[in-house]
């Protein structure tokens, strides 16, 4: 078995797993959880950006 064969086999296994009904039902069942987690992550990113901008603002405001 060559490297390319192993790679294509792995990729096809992964895509088969994703297309299987088990994965679909997992995503449907945990949709709320996924949405909540993504919202929390987005909120954290936004807060971090705002916090950094505030810090930069204070640094620029202070006379060096």
BATI-454718 format. One record per atom (N, C-alpha, C, O): x, y, z; residue in one letter. Coordinates in pm, whole numbers, padded with zeros to 5 digits, always signed. Atoms other than C-alpha are relative to their C-alpha. Layout:
N
XYZA...
END
This chain:
64
+00085-00121+00000X+00000+00000+00000X+00088+00125+00000X+00175+00142+00086X-00080-00122+00010X+00144+00333-00107X-00057+00107+00091X-00166+00093+00148X+00042-00113-00083X+00120+00661+00080X-00131+00059-00051X-00220+00092+00028X+00121-00058+00060X-00143+00792-00163X-00122-00087+00029X-00230-00035+00059X+00111+00092-00027X-00359+00481-00117X-00048+00014+00144X-00169+00021+00170X+00035-00014-00141X-00346+00514+00261X-00074+00130+00025X-00170+00135+00102X+00060-00132-00017X-00433+00882+00238X-00144+00003-00051X-00234+00051+00017X+00136+00000+00056X-00734+00832+00010X-00093-00087+00084X-00210-00054+00103X+00082+00088-00084X-00856+00545+00230X-00041+00071+00128X-00157+00064+00169X+00029-00076-00122X-00831+00761+00542X-00104+00107-00027X-00199+00122+00050X+00093-00107+00035X-01010+01051+00372X-00140-00056-00024X-00238+00001+00023X+00131+00059+00028X-01290+00824+00247X-00065-00051+00128X-00187-00041+00144X+00054+00044-00129X-01329+00675+00597X-00056+00118+00078X-00165+00109+00136X+00044-00120-00071X-01356+01025+00748X-00130+00052-00060X-00225+00083+00013X+00122-00049+00065X-01614+01135+00488X-00116-00095+00023X-00230-00051+00038X+00106+00099-00029X-01808+00811+00544X-00054+00023+00141X-00175+00019+00162X+00041-00026-00138X-01813+00882+00919X-00089+00123+00007X-00191+00123+00076X+00076-00125-00005X-01939+01235+00860X-00137-00014-00064X-00234+00047-00019X+00128+00013+00071X-02212+01127+00618X-00091-00103+00067X-00209-00112+00033X+00082+00101-00067X-02332+00847+00847X-00108+00065+00086X-00091+00177+00134X+00115-00055-00074X-02662+00895+01026X+00035+00025+00146X-00023+00113+00211X-00042-00017-00139X-02488+00860+01364X+00053+00141+00023X+00018+00207+00121X-00055-00135-00011X-02294+01182+01306X-00110+00104-00013X-00114+00203+00061X+00108-00096+00021X-02604+01360+01175X-00086+00012+00124X-00120+00123+00166X+00085-00003-00120X-02811+01261+01479X+00076+00066+00116X+00016+00136+00197X-00080-00063-00105X-02523+01366+01707X-00007+00152-00012X-00026+00222+00087X+00005-00145+00020X-02521+01714+01550X-00138+00056+00027X-00151+00165+00083X+00138-00046-00024X-02901+01743+01563X-00029+00003+00150X-00088+00098+00200X+00026+00008-00144X-02913+01633+01928X+00077+00107+00077X+00026+00160+00176X-00084-00094-00074X-02633+01865+02034X+00006+00137-00067X+00100+00214-00045X+00002-00127+00073X-02731+02159+01813X+00000+00118+00097X+00074+00215+00078X+00007-00108-00099X-02821+02377+02112X+00136+00020+00067X+00183+00133+00082X-00131-00004-00065X-02493+02290+02282X+00103+00066-00091X+00181+00151-00047X-00096-00054+00097X-02294+02369+01966X-00022+00150-00017X+00074+00227-00021X+00032-00143+00016X-02475+02704+01922X+00048+00079+00121X+00110+00184+00106X-00040-00069-00124X-02416+02801+02288X+00152+00012+00006X+00204+00120+00037X-00147-00002-00005X-02046+02707+02270X+00055+00101-00100X+00146+00178-00067X-00050-00094+00101X-01995+02902+01946X-00028+00145+00040X+00055+00233+00017X+00032-00135-00047X-02173+03207+02093X+00098+00044+00109X+00144+00158+00109X-00095-00031-00107X-01949+03192+02402X+00138+00032-00058X+00203+00127-00015X-00131-00021+00064X-01638+03165+02184X+00004+00136-00070X+00101+00211-00057X+00008-00129+00069X-01749+03462+01970X+00004+00115+00101X+00075+00213+00081X+00003-00103-00103X-01824+03666+02284X+00139+00021+00060X+00182+00134+00081X-00135-00009-00056X-01480+03587+02428X+00094+00072-00096X+00174+00156-00055X-00085-00065+00101X-01310+03690+02102X-00028+00150-00005X+00064+00231-00006X+00039-00143+00006X-01507+04018+02088X+00051+00074+00123X+00107+00183+00112X-00046-00063-00124X-01430+04096+02454X+00152+00018-00001X+00203+00122+00041X-00147-00009+00006X-01060+04022+02399X+00042+00115-00091X+00132+00192-00057X-00033-00107+00095X-01050+04255+02097X-00027+00137+00064X+00056+00227+00056X+00036-00127-00064X-01231+04533+02287X+00099+00034+00112X+00142+00148+00126X-00092-00019-00112X-01006+04484+02592X+00135+00047-00051X+00195+00139+00005X-00129-00038+00056X-00693+04505+02379X-00004+00142-00055X+00091+00219-00038X+00012-00136+00053X-00820+04817+02204X-00001+00102+00113X+00059+00208+00101X+00005-00089-00116X-00893+04975+02543X+00141+00019+00057X+00182+00131+00087X-00138-00007-00050X-00542+04891+02663X+00084+00088-00092X+00160+00173-00046X-00076-00080+00096X-00395+05037+02343X-00038+00148+00013X+00048+00236+00006X+00047-00137-00016X-00609+05348+02391X+00065+00065+00123X+00112+00178+00115X-00062-00054-00122X-00480+05394+02748X+00149+00023-00020X+00204+00123+00027X-00143-00014+00024X-00123+05337+02634X+00026+00126-00085X+00119+00202-00057X-00019-00116+00086X-00160+05599+02360X-00035+00131+00072X+00024+00235+00044X+00044-00120-00071X-00336+05843+02595X+00107+00048+00098X+00126+00169+00116X-00102-00038-00098X-00057+05832+02854X+00119+00067-00069X+00165+00021-00173X-00124-00058+00054X+00234+06064+02789X+00118-00089+00036X+00138-00122+00153X-00112+00090-00025X+00542+05848+02751X+00123+00082+00039X+00230+00026+00065X
END
